[in-house]
Amino acid sequence: MGEKMLKFVKIDQQTPNKRSIDRRKQDFEEIYDQFINNKAKEQSSRCSQCGVPFCHVHCPLHNNIPDWLKLTAEDRLQDAYELAQSTNNMPEVCGRICPQDRLCEGNCVIEQSGHGTVTIGSVEKYITDMAWEKGWIKPIAVKSEKNQSVGIIGAGPAGLACAEELRKFGFKVTVYDRYDRPGGLLIYGIPNFKLEKFVVERRTKLLKESGIKFKQNFEVGKDASLKELKNKHDAILIATGVYKARDVDIKGTNLENIFPAMSFLTASNRKGLGDKVKLFDDGTLNAENKNIIVVGGGDTAMDCVRTAIRQKAISVKCLYRRDKENMPGSAKEVDNAIEEGIEFLWLSSPIRFIGQTKVEGVEITKMKFTGTDSSGRKKPIVLENSEYKLKADMVIKALGFDPENLPKLFNSEDLSVSKHGTIKIDSKTMETNFSGVFAAGDIVRGASLVVWAIRDGRDAAIQIKKYLHAIEDKKIQAA
């Protein structure tokens, strides 16, 4: 079967077609078409099957990418899916939203040699969607039910990945979440044009059918303290993510119509889900007929500008203090935004929001690079006498996220956190300073990628399993 591979010298790189710009700006549907079977096989056959697969090395989940590409090329799609899902609890999500250009595809050997990367993400999406369509994906069949239970705080990617793995081990699992639907930022943070909500809903439905319990609208600290939850379960995982919006310390931040990114995105996603959203319906969080300025350069900023253009904004501008080459977000998403008519103001930073009670404009200064900062990135500084003003009816701040004060929220003031507010854990066991309480995902590592949250959730499940087995062993020995 070897002749089916190594075709990158004969077959050019090809990605799934994108819907036309005019059409996709009219709705919130995903912009990429699905691969057809022959194209998925053909593009998979371009894999060089290299001895040291850098795609595998640079994937946080260490997915067996060359192997399932080979299976896809051989039309063994069910086998390809089984291999993909063996290391990834949400391959259909990662295939859609992972920044492959920075991870697997960006490190593809044939990409480095100038032949164009294998379109790994599109193939991953294809084989997983095919698995759902063909009914290959079934609820977890637990072989041996255990009496021990685990409570998971947070129904985002880290919590859901951990819940699934623990359920496979046979533990009873209850997921507690403060929102009315499971999924976390997958439901309320990421727009439909990148991740349609049925993709998340069918996955969480599967987890429910697997025996995992979900308690929504549950706030730890109000409905039960962390200590009370620990008394109810044999182990706890904290996987809340980070949702506290970073701010910009300039004059005028208290003016009306200046919003954090998550408020804007959540309102839009809730409308897409059919909810009544007062602040959207009355026009407050709706970009229609407004001049929108988004501050920030990451994936969240791209989600905001592309949402605003679909809401029929008059104009959408993105302010970023560095240049395109130094943006932290996916280059693919930036290119999509540019195609859709968003204007990027590179090397630009706000210095004042203008208005009486509501924001009416933004004063901006140009930036220039000088050396590098502590992270090794080019350091921007203010370019003197370069100030100018822009009209704005709404400003959206997409400057990143910090942890909320969990010790205070959870009524657990002695829960140990870092100077940044993230939860401190033992690097080997992932246990906090509370026995039997573990933590994983962004609440430990800081705001990061969905794929890293899934990885952390899987790792936490292994450590919780070890902890619970040790408890059982002690009981047996004591008896």
TAKA-V349283 format. One line per field, one symbol per residue. phi: phi as a letter, one per 30 degrees, with the letter a starting at -180 (. if undefined). psi: psi as a letter, one per 30 degrees, with the letter a starting at -180 (. if undefined). burial: + if it has 9 or more other ideal C-beta (glycine too) atoms within 8 Angstrom, else -. A space follows every 50 residues. Layout:
# TAKA-V349283
phi = ???
psi = ???
burial = ???
This chain:
# TAKA-V349283
phi = .dddcicddccddbcedcdeedddddbcdedcddddedddddddddedhd dcdddddcdechdddeddddddddicdddddeddddcbdbdddddccdde dccdddcddddddjciddddddddddddddddddidcbedcddbdcddbb cccjcdddddddeddddddjddbbccbdcdbdkhddccccdddcaddddd ddddddddddjdcbcdhccdjcdaddddddddbdabccbdibbdddcccb djddddicbdedddddeddddddjddbeddddjdccdeibccbcckbcdd dddddddddddiddbbbccbdccddcddddddddddddedjdcccdhbbd baccldccdbabcbcdbbdbibcddjdecdbddehcdabbdacacccbcj bbddddedddhbdcddbddcjdddbddccidddcdiccbaiddcciebde ddddedddddddddedddddddddddddd
psi = feffahgffeklkklkkklkeeefffaglkfklkkleeeeeeeeffkfhl ejjfeeegkefhkieeefeeeefggieeeeeeeefffkfiffeefefkif ffceefgkefeffgfklkieeeeeeeeeeeeeefgfjllkjkejklfklk kkjkhaeeeeeeeeeeeefglkkkkkkflfklfbfeefeklefejkffee eeeeeeeeffgkkkjlhjjkfefkleeeeefflflkkjhfakfjkklkil kgfgllgjkleeeeeeeeeeeffglkjefeegfegkfkgljkkkjlgaee eeeeefeeefghlelkkkkkfalefgkfakeeeeeeeeeggkkkilhkkk fkkkldelkflkkkklllkjalaffflkjklkjkhgklkkkkfkkkjiga klklieeeeghifgkkllffflkklkfefgkafkkgjlklaffeflkale eeeeeeeeeeeeeeeeeeeeeeeeeeee.
burial = ---+++++--+-+--+-++----++--+++-+--+---++++++++++-- --+++++++++-++++-+++++++--++-++++++--+++++++++-+++ +-+++++++++---+-++++++++++++++++---+---+-+---+-+++ +++++++++++++++++-+++++++++-+-+++++++++++++++-+-++ ++++-+++-+++++++-+-++---++--++--+-++++++++--++-+-+ -++-+-+++-+++++++++++++---+--+----+++--+++++++++++ +++++++++++-+--++++++++---+-++++++-++--+-+-++-++++ -++++---+++++++++-+--------+++--+-----++-+++++++++ ++++-++-++++--+-+---+++-+---++++-+-+++++++++-+---+ ++++++++++++++++++--++-------
